[in-house]
Amino acid sequence: MSYYIRPYAHRRNMMRRMAAQNNAFTLRVDIREEDENYTLTTVVPGLSADDLNIQVLDNVVRIEGEYKTSDGEHLLRELPEGKFIRTLRLPNEVDAEKVEAKITNGVLTLSLPKVESARPKQIKILAK
């Protein structure tokens, strides 16, 4: 009796194809923390402000949108397509009323100010 074992590279390629079939797309983000706010940056090529839905509740940020699928045959297809949703939990609560979002050249930047209670306080020392 003999067994046929597929090489590892073939299995890796098979997993990539399965992920592509399930429309697995993850929006990648960068987040910086500053004293007063968080700054979230992500790349959304080809999308406008109307194509995105951004929600903030307490310390949870949710970004959703959809890349249009193009019909026809392709020699190579690497651009993202389909719907995406990314939900992130930040360490502190965000003041949802003061959140600012802007898109410039396909880069989405969110300024997420921390609530007053989450901001660091400067304590002055009184000398006697």
C-alpha positions in Angstrom: 0.0 0.0 0.0 1.4 3.4 -0.9 0.3 6.9 0.1 0.7 10.1 -1.8 1.8 13.1 0.2 1.4 16.6 -1.2 4.2 19.0 -0.7 3.7 21.8 1.9 3.8 24.6 -0.8 0.8 23.0 -2.5 -1.2 23.0 0.7 -0.3 26.6 1.4 -1.5 27.6 -2.1 -4.7 25.6 -1.6 -5.4 27.4 1.7 -4.9 30.8 -0.1 -7.4 29.8 -2.8 -10.0 28.7 -0.1 -9.6 32.0 1.7 -10.1 33.9 -1.6 -13.2 31.9 -2.3 -14.6 32.9 1.1 -14.1 36.6 0.4 -11.6 36.8 3.3 -10.5 40.4 3.3 -9.2 42.1 6.4 -8.8 45.9 6.5 -5.3 46.6 7.8 -4.9 49.5 10.1 -2.2 51.5 12.0 -3.2 53.0 15.4 -1.1 55.6 17.3 -1.9 56.6 20.9 -1.2 60.2 22.0 -2.0 62.0 25.2 -5.3 63.4 23.9 -6.4 61.0 21.2 -5.9 57.9 19.1 -5.1 58.2 15.4 -6.2 55.4 13.2 -4.9 55.2 9.6 -5.9 52.7 6.9 -5.6 52.5 3.1 -8.9 52.3 1.2 -7.9 52.7 -2.5 -10.7 53.7 -4.8 -13.3 54.3 -2.1 -14.9 57.7 -1.2 -16.5 58.9 2.0 -19.9 57.7 0.7 -18.6 54.1 0.4 -17.7 53.8 4.1 -19.7 53.5 7.3 -17.8 54.4 10.5 -19.4 53.8 13.9 -17.9 54.6 17.4 -19.5 53.4 20.6 -17.6 53.7 23.9 -14.2 52.2 23.0 -15.2 50.2 19.9 -14.6 51.5 16.4 -16.3 49.8 13.4 -15.4 50.5 9.8 -17.3 48.8 7.0 -17.4 49.3 3.3 -17.4 47.5 0.0 -15.1 47.3 -3.0 -16.9 47.0 -6.2 -16.3 43.8 -8.1 -15.3 44.1 -11.7 -16.7 41.8 -14.3 -14.8 40.1 -17.1 -11.6 38.1 -17.3 -8.4 39.1 -15.6 -4.9 38.0 -16.3 -4.0 38.8 -12.7 -6.4 39.8 -9.9 -4.8 41.1 -6.6 -6.9 44.2 -5.7 -9.4 43.8 -2.9 -13.0 43.2 -3.7 -16.2 42.6 -1.8 -17.5 43.7 1.6 -15.3 44.3 4.6 -15.9 45.0 8.2 -13.3 45.8 10.8 -14.1 46.2 14.5 -11.4 47.4 16.9 -11.5 47.7 20.7 -9.4 50.6 22.0 -7.9 50.6 25.5 -9.9 53.7 26.6 -13.3 55.2 25.7 -13.6 57.6 22.8 -15.6 60.8 22.7 -17.8 59.9 19.7 -19.1 63.5 19.3 -15.6 64.8 18.5 -14.4 62.0 16.1 -13.0 63.4 12.8 -12.5 61.4 9.6 -10.9 62.3 6.4 -9.8 60.6 3.2 -6.9 61.9 1.2 -5.5 60.0 -1.8 -7.0 56.7 -0.7 -5.8 57.0 2.9 -8.5 57.1 5.7 -7.4 58.9 8.9 -9.6 58.9 12.0 -8.9 61.2 14.9 -10.5 59.5 18.0 -10.3 61.8 21.0 -10.2 60.1 24.4 -12.9 61.0 26.9 -11.8 63.5 29.6 -11.6 60.8 32.3 -9.2 58.7 30.2 -6.7 61.5 29.6 -3.5 61.7 31.7 -3.6 64.4 34.3 -0.6 66.6 35.2 -0.1 66.7 39.0 1.6 69.8 40.4 3.8 69.4 43.4 3.6 72.2 46.0 6.9 73.0 47.7 6.7 74.1 51.3 
